Amino acid sequence: MNVIEAINKRHSYRGRYLSKQVPKDDLVKIMEAGIAAPSGCNKQTTSFIAVDDLEIIKKINEVINPPICETAPALIVVLTQRIKAYRDRCFAVQDYSAAIENMLLTIVELGYQSCWYEGHITDEDRICDKIADILLVPKDYEVVCILPVGVAESTPLLPKKKVFEERDWFNSFKG
């Protein structure tokens, strides 16, 4: 699969996963794609924890309410550090966003599905802090996202996208 195919096949999968284990080599490839992403001023603020131990996944799922990704055989937990870079600005959000997209594309290329869960775990109930405690994440790191990884139980349906002309133009805005 080429990168354009992966981009066009990628979407948020919120269904159930088969219980088929994700090999560690594939999880490494996915995380390597994440660390290959661009990073503002090369501060490299994004890190990852792959979780494939079913007992740890169970503990994580117990703190997520309402439940999501409870059948995923693996998770990638995305961490960030809020490090100032250029002109006293922090690019952590851009850094981890680029890393997540690289990982989502790699997940699709490897034949798996996933979904970017950020708002659900970073809301006022701070599920992210509970996940950080389970994974022994130091206080200078912040859990910002979880990506379930697994083989889809059902055939994923691609969402309908607006046509090109509704969102894209040349030389000036034409909306």
C-alpha positions in Angstrom: 0.0 0.0 0.0 1.4 3.4 -0.8 1.0 6.5 1.4 -1.9 7.9 -0.6 -3.9 4.7 -0.3 -3.2 4.6 3.5 -4.4 8.2 3.8 -7.6 7.4 1.9 -8.3 4.2 3.8 -7.6 5.6 7.3 -10.6 6.5 9.4 -11.8 6.3 13.0 -12.8 2.7 13.8 -15.0 2.5 16.9 -16.1 -1.1 16.5 -15.0 -4.3 18.2 -11.7 -6.0 17.6 -10.7 -9.6 17.0 -8.8 -11.1 19.9 -5.8 -11.7 17.6 -2.7 -10.4 19.3 -0.7 -7.6 17.7 2.9 -8.7 17.3 5.5 -6.6 19.2 7.3 -6.0 15.9 4.2 -4.3 14.5 3.8 -2.1 17.6 7.5 -1.1 17.3 6.9 -0.1 13.6 3.9 1.9 14.6 5.8 3.8 17.4 8.8 4.3 15.1 6.4 6.0 12.6 5.4 8.2 15.5 8.9 9.3 16.4 9.7 9.9 12.8 7.1 12.7 12.7 8.2 16.4 12.6 8.6 18.2 15.9 8.7 21.9 16.4 12.3 23.1 16.8 13.1 19.3 17.1 12.1 19.4 20.8 10.7 15.8 20.4 8.0 16.3 23.0 6.1 13.2 22.1 6.6 9.7 23.6 4.6 6.5 23.5 3.8 3.4 25.7 2.6 0.3 23.8 0.4 -1.8 26.0 -0.1 -5.4 25.0 -0.4 -7.0 28.4 -4.1 -7.9 28.7 -4.1 -7.4 32.5 -2.9 -3.8 32.1 -5.3 -3.2 29.2 -8.1 -4.4 31.5 -7.0 -2.0 34.3 -7.0 0.9 31.8 -10.4 -0.1 30.5 -11.8 -0.1 34.0 -11.1 3.6 34.4 -12.5 4.7 31.0 -16.2 5.7 31.4 -18.1 5.5 29.2 -16.1 2.5 27.8 -14.2 2.6 24.6 -11.9 0.1 22.8 -12.4 -2.6 25.5 -11.9 -5.4 22.9 -8.6 -4.0 21.5 -5.7 -6.4 22.0 -3.2 -3.5 22.2 -3.1 0.2 23.0 -0.6 2.9 22.2 -0.7 5.6 24.9 0.6 9.0 23.7 2.5 11.2 26.1 3.7 14.7 25.7 5.9 17.1 27.5 5.1 20.8 27.5 8.5 22.1 26.5 9.0 25.7 25.3 10.6 26.0 21.9 10.7 29.1 19.7 9.9 32.5 21.0 8.6 31.0 24.3 6.0 28.9 22.4 5.3 25.3 22.9 4.5 23.1 19.9 3.5 19.9 21.9 0.0 19.7 20.4 1.4 20.0 16.8 4.1 17.5 17.7 1.9 14.8 19.1 -0.8 15.4 16.4 1.8 14.8 13.6 3.0 11.7 15.5 -0.5 10.3 15.9 -1.3 10.7 12.2 1.9 8.9 11.2 0.9 6.1 13.6 -2.7 5.9 12.3 -1.4 5.6 8.7 1.0 2.9 9.7 -1.7 1.1 11.6 -3.8 1.0 8.4 -0.8 -0.1 6.3 -0.2 -3.0 8.7 -3.8 -4.2 8.4 -5.2 -2.9 11.7 -7.7 -0.3 12.7 -7.7 2.4 15.4 -9.3 5.6 16.6 -7.8 8.8 18.0 -9.2 9.1 21.5 -8.2 12.4 23.0 -11.1 14.4 24.2 -12.7 11.4 25.8 -9.8 10.9 28.1 -8.7 14.5 28.7 -12.1 15.9 29.7 -12.8 17.3 33.2 -12.9 13.8 34.7 -9.2 13.4 33.7 -9.2 9.8 32.8 -5.8 10.5 31.3 -4.4 11.0 34.9 -5.8 7.6 35.9 -4.2 6.0 32.9 -0.9 7.8 33.7 -1.0 6.3 37.3 -1.6 2.8 36.0 1.4 3.1 33.6 3.7 4.9 36.2 4.0 7.9 33.9 6.2 10.6 35.6 4.5 13.9 36.4 6.4 15.9 33.8 4.7 13.9 31.1 1.0 14.1 30.2 -1.1 11.4 28.7 -3.0 13.0 25.8 -4.3 10.2 23.7 -4.9 6.5 23.4 -4.9 4.5 20.2 -6.5 1.1 20.3 -4.7 -1.3 17.8 -6.2 -4.5 16.4 -7.9 -6.3 13.6 -11.4 -5.1 13.0 -14.1 -7.5 13.8 -16.4 -6.0 11.2 -15.7 -4.5 7.8 -15.0 -0.8 8.4 -17.2 1.7 6.5 -15.5 4.8 5.3 -17.3 8.0 6.2 -18.6 10.2 3.5 -16.4 13.2 2.9 -17.4 16.6 1.3 -16.3 16.9 -2.3 -13.0 18.6 -3.1 -14.6 21.8 -4.4 -16.4 22.4 -1.0 -13.1 22.6 0.9 -10.3 23.2 -1.4 -9.4 26.1 -3.8 -6.6 27.6 -5.7 -5.3 31.1 -5.3 -8.1 32.5 -3.1 -11.0 31.4 -0.9 -14.0 30.5 -3.0 -16.5 29.2 -0.4 
